Amino acid sequence: MNKIPERKDVQESDKWNLDSLFKTEDEWEKELAEFNKQIEEAAKYKGALALSADNLADCLEYLCKLGLTEEKLGSYASLKYSEDSSDNKNQERMARYMTAATKKQAETSFITPEITSIPDNTMEGFFTHDRIKPFSVYLNKLLRFKPHVLSDNEERLLALQTEANQTAKKAFSVLTDVDMDFGTIATPDGEKPLSQSTFISFLLDPDRSVRQAAYNKFYGVYDAHKHTLAALFSGSLHLDVFRSKARKYNSCRSKALFPDKVPESVYDNLVSCVRSNLGELHKYYKLRKEVLKLDALRLYDVYVPLVSEIKVKYPYEQAVGEIAESLTILGDEYCTVMRNGLLHGWVDRYENKGKRSGAFSSSSYSGEPYILMNYKEDVLRHVFTLTHEAGHSMHSWYSKRNNPFQHYSYTIFEAEVASTFNEQLLAVHLLKKAENNNMKAYLLCKQIDDIIATIFRQTMFAEFEHKVHDMAEKGIPLTLESLRAAYKDLLRAYFGPETVFEETSDLEGLRIPHFYRAFYVYKYATGLSAAIALSERVLNGGEKEKNDYLGFLKSGGSKYPLESLKLAGVDMESPEPVNAALARFSALVENLKKIMAL
């Protein structure tokens, strides 16, 4: 039986090296103590910001220094917590960081309302001051929030709730990643552990009985905790409503899209385009049912490779080599930096007990752009996940080298372009290397499934988020039954008449971690749509197209996302990129049918 190792049993070479943040625990402790002292200095700026440009500059420079320290402390605490959330020391460190961060937010909460209350003509004069000019992007973005900034006391009260407001999200994470025990699944190779990370491996298994057993056992555990999960999600939704009303937004969605300056029409265009193309998705599910020779297609049948006889195995180092080779069009600097990072300290590679499921890239101005993986060499999707996260990390690497701290941080809207762009180039690379039609069919299936997962599925999730937030805003009770019913309707719409659902299938809506960060998931769909357009532009272009793309990576947070993407070569306010991506989906399916002689 294969066992998931304890953190202490993982080889050092397979762990990330956090020395770029802190080399010892003592260093972190000293920095935390210094941070708490720095927080006390905030009071001296109160009431003085409108008096002179120098006063305002002093405060902004102080905020940058404080922000750098906070980010560095938080990155380390978060990464340690993610590598093993069952470790008491990691829990305590994270809690202590959150306490300090909450204190900082409370003590500096007067700054934003004080800046936004500076008369417009006074601020115009400040913008001409040499010490203010480096903060012009930051200030212009901040002043845009003027209608939604509250009084000093109100801002302080909201800031004091920061730590308490993490309760639903933290409880969900601990419940699903630590407390839930999914047991094992009998396979032809013996008993294997079922977990958040291994679940997808079982759904890719060619043995349908293994897929069925894993699916039913996995959701059986969720079923046992369904009332708790519904209560946590409901609490998160009501918190979103409170925040949007407190800050005088029209809705939760308008509040979520406001910072990126993304019109709600972009969200609605995405849903409309995808809804218009659901017939193409249903045709694909019908094709899948026929190829797999099933009487009924079930949700545990929609991920298994259609070319089941091909076994794929990419040891980690080989995966890094393939990724680097696929990205050579971006130049030596990009590939060399990325390869060195992936092989030497950026990545925490494999699963261990207590480790957060899934994958992410976490960057800071002070440290390396770290990546958490739960890599499995027999899952091709994990090679794509690794290049996806490498795209995020290289975006951060370029951004912080070309921008000051105050506007190096790019938006998630842009981040999902850089990551899925890498996936597109990897797919093209592997297809060119494919030695036979079976491998080509396998890779076409992978591209098709990626578009389903990233555009169709994430848009379904986006519809669900919009629907349940709308229910909460209208005062419709958020019960286990009402949440499940809303999700069940979407399952039927998106999977179509060919798919048969289990009694527990609609519990999927209660297990998505991203729902605890509202209106996030639509950016995956818009990101891939933009990435498809930009990857084709770079692959079919020359030096200008490459430099346009690298310029996008370097722009960081210096522009709003729709502006930076337009300069890179794609207009996301138009439905064209989404429709083009969905047309690409249909073309891939047709190509697959030809290769498989269907």
N, C-alpha and C positions, 0 to 999 in steps of 0.2 A: 504493500500500500504506500502511495506517495503522500508524504506529510508536508504541510506548510511549515517552513522553518520559523523558529523564534528569531527575533531581530539580532540577538547576540551571536547567532550561528551563521549569519550572512557574511560572506567574504568582503573584506574592506574594498577590494577592487571593484565590487559590484554595487558599492554604496556611493552616494554623492559625497564630495569633499567640501564641507562648509567653511573651510578656512578663510575664504575670501570675505566672509561675514565676521566670524569669530573663531579663533583658534582654540580657545578654552572656554569652559563654563564661567570661569572667573572674569574673563574679558566681558562676557555678556552681563554679568552681575554689576560690574563697574559702570558699564555703559547705561544700564537701567538706572542706577543711582544718579548718574550725571543727567540723564533725561528728566528724572523727577525734579532735579534742581533747576534745569532749564525751564521747566514748566512754570516755576514760581516767578520767572522774570516777565511773564506775559503781562502782569498787572501794570507795569510801568508804562506800557504803551496806551493804556485805556484813556480815552478822551483827548488824545493828542494827535490823532492821525490826520485830521483835517487842517491842522495848524500850519504844516509846511510839507513840501515834497521830501525834505530830508527826514522828517519824522516818519512819514509813510514808508520811505525806503528803508529806514532802520527796522521798522516792524516787518516788512516783507523779507528782509535778509535774515532776521531772527526766525521767521516762519520757515524759511528754507533750511536753516540749520536744524531747527527742531524737527522738521519733516524728514530730513535725511536720517537723523538718529532714530526716529520712530519707525521708519521703513526698514532700517537695518535690524532693529530689535524684533520687529514683527515678522520679518522674513525668516529669521533664524528660529523664532519660537514656533511659527506656523509649519516650517519644514520639519522640525523635530517632532512636532505633534502629528504631522501627516505620516511620518515614517513608522510611528508606533503610538497610536492614540491610547493604547492600554497601559502605557508606562506612566506611573504616577508623577515622575519628575517632569515628563513632557506636558502632562495635564496641568501641573502646578505652574510651570513656566509660562504656558499659554495664558492661564488665568491671571497671572501677575502682569503680563504684558497688557492684556485687555483692561485691567484695572488702571494701569498707567495711561494707556491710550484714551480711556474714557475721561480720566482726569485732565489730560491735555486738551481734549475736545471741549470739555466744560470750561476750562480756564481761558481758552482762546476763542470761545464762542462769540465774544463781543466784536471780534475783528471784522468778520464779514458784514454784519449790519452797520458797523461804524464806517467801513469803506463805502458801502452802497448808499450811505446817507450823506456822503460828501457832495456838495452842490456840483452840478454838471460843469459849470463854467470854471470852478476851482479845479476839478479833476482834469479838464482840458489843459489847464496850465501846468499841472503836475506832469502830464504826459510828455512835455517838452524837456523835462529835467533829465540830465544824463544818468542819474542813479535809478530813475523810474523806467527808462527805456527798456532795460533787460526784462522787465516784468510786464510789458505792454500786452503780450498775448494772455498771460495769466489774468491781468486786470480786466481786459475786455471780455473774457469769458465769464469772470466773476460778476461783472456789472450787468451782464445779460440776465442774471438770476434776481435782479433787484425786486421784481414784483413778488417773489417767493421767499424773500428773506424776512424773518420776523424780528421782533424787538430783542434787545439784549437778554432780558429775563426769559423770554420764550425760547430763544436759541439755547440758553443755558439749560433749561429744563429738558429740551429734546436731547441735548448732548449727554446729560446725566443718565438718560435711558439707554445709551448705546450698548452697554454690556448686557443689561436685562433683555434687550431686544434680540440678542443672539440665542435666546433659550430654545425656541422652536427649531431653529436650524441646527444647533449643537445637539439637541436631544435626538433629532432625526438621524444625524450622523452617527452618534454613539449607538443608537438602537440598531441601525442597519449594518454598520461596519464592525461593531464589537459584540453587542449582546445577542444578535440573531445567530443561531447555530443551524446551518443548513444540512449538516450531516455529510453522508457520502452517497455515491451513486455506483451501483454495480455495472461494470463494463467488461467486455471480453478480456481486458488486461488486468482485471481485478478491481477492488474498491478504490474509488478516487474521491477526494474531498470536493464538495460543492460549496462555492463561496461567491461573493459578488464578482470576483475576478475570474473565476473558472466557469461561471455560468455560460458565457458566450462560447467557450470551448465546447461545452456539451451541446449547445444548439447548432454547432458546426459539425457535429459527429454524424457520419453517414448512417449509423445504426439508429433507425427511428425509435426503437424502444428506449434507447439511451436518452435521446432528445426528449421524448415524452416523459420519462421518469424524472429527468432533471427539471423540466418545466413545471411539472405538477408539484414536485417537492419544494422547489424554490418558491412558487407562489402559495404553496400551502403554509409556509412559514409566514409570509406576508399576511395571509388570511387570518392567522392566529393573532396578529397584532393590528388588524385593520382599523379597529376603533381608535387606538392610540395614534396611528398614522393619520387618520382623518382629522382627529383633534389637533394634531401638530400642524397639519397643512392649513386647516381652517384658521388657526391662530396666526399663521404667517400671512394669510390673505387679509385678515382683519387689520393686521399691523400695516400692511401696504395701504389699505383704505385710510387708516388714521393718518399716515404720513402724507398722503396726497391731499387730504382735506386740510390738514394743519398748515400745509405750505401753499394752499389756495390754487391747486391745479384742478383742471376740469375732470380728470380721471387718473387712475393709477397708471394707465398706459401713457397718457400725455406726460406725466411726471417722469416715467422711465425713459422716454424718447427725447425729452427736452435737453439734457446735458449734451447729447451728440448732435443737436440741431437737426434731427431726422424728422421730417414731416410724418404724421400718422398715415398719410397716403402711401408711403413706402411700405409700411406694414400691410395695409389693405391691398395694395397692388400684388404683394407676394401671395397673400391668401387667394386673391381672385385668380391669379395666373395658375396657381397650383390646382385650385378647384376645377378650373377649366380643362386641366390635363389629367384628371383622375381616371378618365376612361383609358388612357394609355397605360396607367399603372395597373388597372384591373386586367387589361389584356396580358400584361406581363405575369400577373399572378395566375392567370389561366394557363399560360405557357408553362410556368413553373409546376403547376399541378400535373400537366400532361407529361412533362419530362421526368418527373419523379414517379409517375404512374401511381398516383394516389386517388382514392375514391373521394377524399375530402382533404382540402388544404387547411392545415391548422397553424396557429401562430408559431409552434415549434418546428414548422417546416419551411419558414420563409427566409432562413439564414443559411441553411446547409448548402454547400456548393453544388451546383448542378452537374459539374464535371467531377463526380465523386471519386473516380479512380486515381486522380492526381494527388499525390502526397507532397505537401510543401513543407520545407524545413529551412529556416534561416537562423542559424546561431547569431547571437547579438552582434559580434564583430563583423560578420558577413553582411548583416543588415545595414550596418553603418557604411560599409563599402559601397553597397548598391545605392544607398541614398546619396552619398557624395558624388557618385558617377552620374546619377540622374540629374544633378544640379550644376553640372560643369558649365552650362550656358550662362550661369550667373557670375562666373569668374573665379579666379584663384583665391582671392581673399575670402569670399563667402565660403567656399568649399573647405579651405584649409582650417579656418577658424572653427567651422561647424564640426568637422571630423575630429579635431583635437578635443573639442569640448565634449562630444558624445563619448569619446573613448577615455577621457582623463578627467573625471571629476564632476561633470555637470549632471550626470544621470544616476538616479537610484533605480537600479534595473529591474529587480525581481520582487515577487510577492513575499511578504512575511506576515506573521500573525500580528494583528493590530494595525497593519498598514492601510492607509486609505485606498479604496478601490479606484479603478480607472487610471487616468493619466492627467497630468497638467504640466505647464511651464510656469515657473514663478521667478520673476526677475525683480531686481532692485538696482538702484543707481550705484550702490556701494559694492555689490557682490556679483557673482556670475549668474547667468540666466539658467537656473536649475530646472531639472525635469524629473518628475516622478513617473515611473512606469511600473507596470506589473507584467513585464514582457514574457511572452511564451513563444518559443521558436517555431512551434508547429501551427501558429495562427498567423496567416499572412496579414490579416488586419492589423496586427501589432507592428509590422514593419511600416505600414501606412500611418499608424498612430505615432510611431517614433519620428517619422519625417514631418508629420503634422506639428508635434511639439517642438521639433527642431526649427520649424518655420517661425513659431512664436519666439523662441529663444534668439534666433538671429535677427528678428525684427527688433527685439529689445537691445541686442548688441549694437546694432547700427544706430538705433534711436538715441541711446545714452552717449554715444560718441559724437553725436552731431547736434545735441541740444543741451541747454542748461537744465538743472534738476526741475525747475519750476514748470517746464512744459515738455519734458521728455516722455511722459507717460501717454501713450496712444490709447485710443478707445478699443473696446472689445469688438465693435463693428469693424474696425480696421484689422484687428488681430486675426479675426476669422478668415480674412482674405489671405494674409501671409502664410497661414498654416495650411489651408486647403490648396493654395497655389503649389506648395511643395508636393502635395499628394497627386496633383494633376501631372506634374513632371515625372514623378515616380511611375505612375501608370503608363505613360508614354514610353518610358525607358524599358520597363519590363515587357511591354508588348513587342517592342523591337527585338528584344532578346529571345522571345518565345520561339522554341524550336519546332513546334508542331501545332496543329489546329486545336488539339486538346488543351494545350497550355494557353493558346490565344483565347479559346472559349472561356477558360477558367478566369483569365484576367479581365475579359469583357464582363463576365458576371460580377467580378469584384467592382468594376467601375459602375455598373448598373446598380449594384447593391449600395454603393457609396452615395449615389445620387438619391436613391430611395431613403437612405438613413439620414442624409444631411439636408436634402431639400423637402422631399415629401413628408418624412416623419417629423422633422423639426417644425415644419409648418403646421402639422397636426398638433404638435405640442403648443405651438404659438396660438392656435385657435382655442385650445383648451384653456390656456392662461387667460386669454381675453374673455372667454365665456364665464369662467368661475369668478374672475375679478368683477365682471359686470353683475353677476349674481350678488356678490358681496356688497357692491355699491348700491344696488337696488333693494337691499335688505332681505333678499331671498335666503332662507336658512341654508347654511352650509353643513349638511349632514353627510354621513357616510353614504347614504342612499343617493342623495342629490349629486354628490361628486362623482360617484360611480356611474350614474345615469348619463351625466354630461360626457364622461369619457367613453362610455359604451357607444353613444351616438356617433362619435368621431371615429371609433374603430370600424364601425359598419361602413361609414362613408368612405374612408380611406382604403380599407382592405377589400371592400366590394363583395359581390355575391359569391365569389369562389371560396371565401374563407369561412371556416367554422371556428367559433370561439369557445373557450372553456368557461366554466362558471366564474373562475377567478381572473380571467383575462383583463377585466376592467380595473383590477387593482394596480395595474401598471401605472396609472395616473397618480398613485400615492407613493411611488418609489423613485421618482426622478429627482435627483439632488438639485438640479438647476432651477426647479420650480421655487426653491427657497431664495432665489435671486430673481425677482420677477421680471418678465419680458426680456430675458436674456437669449432664449433659444432661437428666436427668429433670425438672429445675427449669424447663426450657423448657415442658414439657408441663403440669406443674402450674400454672405461671405463666399460660399461655394459658387454661387452664380457669378459674382465678380471675378473669382479666381479662375473659373473656366475661360471667361473672356480675356483676362490678362495673360493667362498661360498661353493661349493661342496667339495672342499678340506678340509675346516674347519669342515663342518658338518659330513663328513665321516672320519675325522682324529681324532687326539688326542691332547695332550698338545703341541707337536712340531708344528703342523699345526696352532694351535691357536697362539702360540708365534711367529711363522713366520709372521702371519698377523699383530699382534700387533707391531712386530718389524718394519714392513713396515710403520705403522702409526707413529712410533717414529722416523723414519729416516729423516722426514722433507725434507729439501732441501740439505741434505748432499751427495746425489747421484743423478745421472740423472734418469729420471723416468723408462726407460726400464731396468736399472740396479736394481733399488729397487724392481720392480715388479718381475724380474727374481728371486731375493732372496726370495720373498714371495711365489714363486711357479708357475709363469706363464710367458711365453715368447711371447711378443707381436710383435716381428719381424717375427714370424711365422704366417701364415694364420689360423693355427689350432684353436686358441681360438675363432675367429670370426665364422669359419665354425661350431665349436661345439655349439656355441650359436644359430646359425641358425638351426642346427639339433634339438636343444632343442625346438625351435619354432615349428617345424613340429611335434615333439612328443607331445607337449602341445595341438596342434590342433587335433591330432588323439585321444588323451585322452578325449578332450572335446566332440568329435563326439560320442565316446562310452558312455559317461555319459548321453549325451542328446539323445542317441539312434537314431542317424542320419544316 
